[in-house]
Amino acid sequence: MNRQAADVLEPRSEQTRPQRTLLSQPGHFPPPRVERPATAAEPALRVLVVENEARAADTLVVGLRRHGYLAESVATGALALQAHGDADLILLDLDLPDLDGLEVCRAIRAVGDTPLIAVTARGSELDRVLGLQAGADDYLVKPYGFRELLARMEAVMRRARPRPQAGRVITHGPLRIDAGTREVLLAGRPVELTRKEFDLLHLLASQPEAVISRRQLMTQVWDDTWSHRGRTIDTHVSSLRGKLGASGWIVTVRGVGFRLGRP
């Protein structure tokens, strides 16, 4: 992050600027210094800042903590790949000293759905397209204003955690899907799903007799109307089948899409 970007983030003093801590142990998020206390209904989000410039990272972490976030930073792609699983949101610089940021983004997206914003000096249209295709949920070019960053973070989290339809429960044989609590039970036993796995299963179960096209899945589950991330869909379908214990729960209709089955 360049000096201009760092200067617009948050006013700071030598007393408030912390010594930078590299997150070498995933999940080691310190308590935040907040302007308003987090409540049980609104827990503080854990934000992982991946930024190789120490001054910029420190400034960003301080600003995020002042706004109630649990923020920590790492300086390399390798450490980001170790720590990302414990974060609720990732701010990823694409210019890292050890790995290309796009590859880090792809690797994180291949194993999970943690919301991720690319924060980088790469500002061309091609760079933005590549970042979004790599799996970033949003793309912010340096230098930027701290208020814009906060607004984008809030928007990404709204999309990542949409309000469920309260009280909507779908039953399909032994399968029970509660949209209000985002819980899935199979024969009375809970099934642990990721956010996208739940959204995918819920969409199929909400139209149990219909074949849902890949395009519709990309639009409604991934909020993506133009890319062709077929491998992403197949990976999530395969994972769902494994967690549900039978491939027959999700039926592939070749050349069209998928529908809910009944093994």
Secondary structure, DSSP 8 states (H G I E B T S, - for coil): --HHHHHHH----TTT-----B--STT------BSS---SSS---EEEEE-S-HHHHHHHHHHHHHBT-EEEEESSHHHHHHHGGG-SEEEE-SB-SSSBHHHHHHHHHHH----EEEEES--SHHHHHHHHHTT-SEEEESS--HHHHHHHHHHHHHHHS----TT-EEEETTEEEETTTTEEEETTEE----HHHHHHHHHHHHSTTS-EEHHHHHHHHS--SS---HHHHHHHHHHHHHHHT-GGGEEEETTTEEEE---
